Amino acid sequence: MTDLHGRHALIVDDDPDMRAALRVVLEAAGCGVDEAATAAEGLEAAARTCPSLILADLMMEEVNSGVDMVRVLRERGCVCPVFLLSSAADTVKHNIRPGDYGLDGLLQKPVAPDTLLETVRKALRIPPE
């Protein structure tokens, strides 16, 4: 399993089950995790905790809140990798691509644990085991 000890992720999603599933995978790999249920809470948590990586839902209670959150994070100087989580339909509907708004990538829900860990490892430049 990928060793993420000393790393810290912020999960921003309005679905508590999705946050819990992502938390279990990341914590099993040794990563610390904070959670937020809204984009506004995510922005506050990012400013407070300075995470190594952010995983945020594309569509939360607020329209396009994940995209808006990424935009604000980048305007505030946040340089950590940020990935949006979405259904394939939402990604196509909103025409979101990696690189847009300073976004580092997209992960399709549901995210397979191996895919999540491989994405995190690459984003944090952790060498293969």
SEZARO-112505 format. One record per residue: residue in one letter; y, x, z of N, C-alpha, C, O in turn. Coordinates in steps of 0.05 Angstrom, whole numbers, plus 5000, padded with zeros to 4 digits. Example, Ala and Ser with C-alpha at 12.3 -4.5 7.8 and 13.67 -1.06 7.14 Angstrom:
BEGIN
a488652645156491052465156493452645156493452855169
s495552575142497952735143500152585157502352685161
This chain:
BEGIN
m497650175000500050005000502550185000502550395012
t504650094987507150244985508350275013508650075028
d509150515020510450565046513450525044514850685031
l514450325057517250255057518550305084520650195090
h517250465101518450515128521150635125521650805108
g522950545142525750645141527450505121529850555119
r526350315105527850165086528349885098526949795116
h530449755087531249495098531949315075533649375059
a530649075074531248885053532648635064532248565088
l534248515048535548255054534448055034534648095010
i533247845045532247625028534147385031534647295053
v535247285009537047065009535846844992535646864967
d534946625005533646404991533846155009533446175033
d534345924997534545685013531845565019531645375034
d529745675008526945585014525745755036525145995031
p525345645060524345805082521445905076520746125086
d519845765061517145855054517246105037515646285040
m519146105017519446335000520346585016519346805013
r522346535034523246765051520946865068520647115070
a519346695079517046775096515046935079514047135089
a514446835055512446975039513347255031511847445032
l515847285024516947545017517047725041516447965039
r517847615064517947765089515147885096515048125103
v513047725094510347815101509648055084508548255094
v510148045058509348255040510948515046509848735048
l513548485050515248715055514748845082514549085084
e514348675102513848785129511148925130510749115144
a509148815116506548945115506649225103505049395109
a508649265086509149535074510949705091511649925083
g511849605114513449765132516449725130517949865142
c517249535113520149485108521349295129520049095136
g523649365139525149175156526248955139526949005116
v526548715150527448485134529448325150529048265173
d531648245136533448045146533347815126532747855103
e534047575136533947335119536547185120538047195140
a537247045098539546865097538746635080537246655061
a539746395088538946145073541046065052540445895036
t543346185052545446125033546746375022546446585034
a548046355000549546584989551646685008551946925012
a553046495021555146575040553946735063555046935072
e551646635074550346785095549347055085549347255100
g548447065060547447315049549647515047549247755052
l552047435039554347615037555047725064555647965067
e555047555085555647645112553547845122554148045133
a550947775117548747955125548948225111548448435123
a549548225085549748475070551948645081551548895083
a554148535088556348685099555648795127556449015134
r554148645142553348725169551148925170551149115186
t549148905152546749065155546549295134544849475138
c548049285113547849485092544949535083543949745088
p543749335071540849355064540349555042542049635027
s537849645041536849825020536549674993536749794972
l535949404996535349244973535848954980535448865003
i536748794960537148514964535548354944535548414920
l534048154953532647964937533947694941533947594964
a535047564920536447314924535547114903534947174880
d535346864912534646644894536946594875539246604882
l536246534850538346474830539646204836542046184836
m537946004843539045734847538545654876536345594884
m540745654891540545554919542145294920542645164899
e542945214943544544964946547044964929547744764917
e548345194927550745224911549845284882547845424878
v551245184863550545224835550945524828553045644834
n548845644815548945924807549646104830550846314826
s548946034854549746184878548746474878550046654888
g546346514867545346794866547046964849547647194856
v547746864825549547014807552247064820553347284819
d553346854832555946884845555847094868557647254871
m553647084883553347274905553247564894554447744905
v551647604873551547874861554247974852555048194857
r555747794839558447864830560247954853561648154852
v560147804875561847864898560848124911562548294919
l558248164914557148404925558248654910559048844922
r558148634883559048864867562048904869562949134870
e563548684871566448714875567148844901569148984903
r565448804921565848924948564749204949564949334970
g563649304928562649584927559749614936558949844939
c558249404938555449434946553949564922554049464900
v552549774928551149924907548149904909546650014892
c547049764929544149754932543049584909544449414898
p540449624902539249464882539149164890538549094913
v539748994871539748704875538048574853538548614829
f536148414862534348274844534547974849534647884872
l534647814828534647524830531847424826530347514809
l531147224842528647084840529146814827530946664835
s527546744807527946484794525346394780523546554775
s525346144774523246044756523946134728526246184722
a521946144711522546224684524446034671526146114655
a524145774677525945574665528845614673530645594656
d529345684698532145734707533345974694535645974686
t531746184691532646434678533546374649535646464641
v531846224635532546154607534945964606536746004590
k534845764623537045564623539745694628541745614615
h539845884645542446014652542946274638544946404642
n541046354620541346584603542046834619543946984613
i540546884640540947114658539147344649536847304644
r540347584648538747814640539448044659541548054671
p537448234663538048464679540548604668540948624644
g542248694686544748824678547148634680549348724685
d546648374676548848184679549848194708548348194727
y552448204711553748194737552948424755553348404780
g551948634744550948864761548248814772547448944791
l546848624761544148544770542148764762542148854739
d540348834780538349044774535848934761534449084748
g535348674765532948564752532448274761533848174778
l530448164749529647884754526647884761525148034749
l525947724780523147684788522547394786524047224796
q520347334772519647054768518046944792516147074802
k518846714802517446584824514946444813515046334791
p512746444827512246594851511746894844510546954824
v512647064861512447354856509747454869509247414892
a508147574852505647694862506347924881508148084875
p504947954903505548174922505648444909507448604914
d503748504892503648774878506148814861507249024860
t506948604847509348614830511848664847513548824840
l512048514869514248554887514448834897516548964896
l512248944907512249204919512749424897514149614903
e511749394874512249584852515149574844516349794840
t516349344843519149314836520949444857522749594851
v520249394882521849514904521549814904523449964907
r519049914901518550204901520250334879521450544884
k520150224855521650344833524650334838526050524833
a525650104848528550074853529550264874531750364872
l527850324893528550504915527750794909528150974926
r526650834885525851104876523851234896524051474902
i521951074904519851184921517551274903516551124887
p516751534905514651634887512051494891511451384912
p510451484869507851354871506151494892506451734897
e504351344903502551454925500451624912498751734927
